[in-house]
Amino acid sequence: MPAHSHNRALYTIEQVREMEGAALAAMGISSHELMRRAASAALLILRRHWPQVRHLGICCGPGNNGGDGFLLGVLAREAGLQVEIVAIGTASHGAAAMARNEWETAGGQVHLWNAESRLPVVEVLVDALYGIGFNRALEPSVARLIDSMHASGKPLLALDVPSGLNADSGHCLGAAVRADVTLTFIANKRGLHSGRAADHVGVLELAGLGVPESIYAGVQPDAQLLVAEAMPSRERYANKGSNGHVLVIGGDHGMAGAVRLAGEAALRAGAGLVSVATRADHVLALNATRPELMVHAVDETQALAPLLERANVLALGPGLGQHTWAHALWQATLGANKPLVLDADGLNLLAQRPCTFTVPTVLTPHPGEAGRLLGVSTADVERDRFSAVRELARCYSATVVLKGSGSLIADPDGRLDVCPWGNPGMASGGMGDLLTGVIAALLAQGCTAWQAACLGVGLHARAGDLAAQQGERGLLASDLLAPLRTLGNNLSGHLHD
């Protein structure tokens, strides 16, 4: 589809409806004509992704999404394709009724889906069941239709939104279409970029349908996709003191790996100096395996004070635990009143003793930690990741990274960015420790909390994608360290942004 200047912009359902109404008025066209434009765009996408297709199956719902499907059927037949349409009701509503009538008037048949129905044998299936307005669990009969679509093994194109996926939150209340390609209309919906969406959207395409740019200018996006960035080049006169001093605090007994990963990530992300405050029994091993880290035994909080004094950014939480030692370090670190990245058990301790932050602070919870910080369940967080991350940022007066598929970054004013990179191979131990180190290093080099969080999340996810070119399964956190350095220096590697 044609490129748009607003491709990074993400909108809520309410905003998209507002834009659609304004577009119809500005262009002086009917809803039926807009449906025809959507159908025409869908036919182009079908031809591009499956150029050999000759036999098409379209599953239509009763609303406007189904209307798009009926008109796609009309255009596909006119183009010489054989088309089978399966509908889940005897009638369509509003403008979709006109589209259905156009299909039937042209001689097309409608196969009604019922308990005994079977899908026709076709080459490609199109999901035109439900669009952006759908926000409940699918009826059992429709769920069975979707199961049949998946069981067919045929490629699946979803129109606007995969049916069953909430376009606002990326959450599924039950069965939902797993599309190979999703063609979304007018504007990008935020729910197609986070949460469960990764398993349902497939390749995402945007068709603007000729909507004037002035319509987009009139609506402030709810969120934006991150762009690929690197740190600016350094001055030739730089020395290690110019690039910040990060202190990583954590690593209770048996958890030396967490602080090592965070510390090494901070070095690879460009921090000039990195110290580690950890248990005495870890010092020898860490010094031997990564001598660039300045490792200090801190079995008592008194030993932490001079380290806090020397550092300019603190990273608290990797391998910290929640025992008496951890509580003491946590309290001393927060009392230092220095820029801070808080992760893992640092967040769990914060949930027990909530406070707001007056210095630049980045919190990096996964959904379980986010739920504890908000006093809700993990499922509640996943039902609306966008609201959850904004509420966390507001409650704690911090920049917050809600990790997971389509990681979200929010600040206390409600600004929100979404990470479009990352892969399932990154669901392994130590990845969060790396992210903590990267963000801390960027803070130490002069980034604001917002800049450090956005740039850090982007570099971390893109490094994961680069490392996963050798396969996602078995990906280790340490595999990201080399590509992290490459991307941070704006070198090409082999990653396509």
Buried (B, 14 or more C-beta within 10 A) or exposed (E): BEEBEBBBBBBBBEBBBBBBEBBBEEBEBEBBBBBBBBBBBBBBBBBEBBEEBEBBBBBBBBBBBBBBBBBBBBBBBEEEBBBBBBBBBEEBBEBBBBBBEBBBEEEBEBBEBEEEBEBBEBBBBBBBBBBBEBEEBBEEEBBBBBEBBEEBEBBBBBBBBBBBBBBBBBBBBEBBBBBBBBBBBBBBBBBBBBBBBBBBBBEBBBBBBBBEEEBBEEBEBBBBBBEBBBBEEEEEEEEEEEBBBBBBBBBBEEBBBBBBBBBBBBBBBBBBBBBBBBBEEBBEEBBEEBEEBBBBBBEEBEEBEEBBEEBBBBBBBBBBBBEEBBBBBBEBBBEBEBBBBBBBBBBBBBBEEEEEBEBBBBBBBBBBBBBBBBEBEBEBBBBBBBBBBBBBBBBBBBBBBBBBBBBBBBBBEEBBBBBBBBBBBBEBEBBBBBBBBBBBBBBBBEBBBBBBBBBBBBBBBBBBBBBBEEEBEEBBBBBBBBBBBBBBEEEEBEBEE
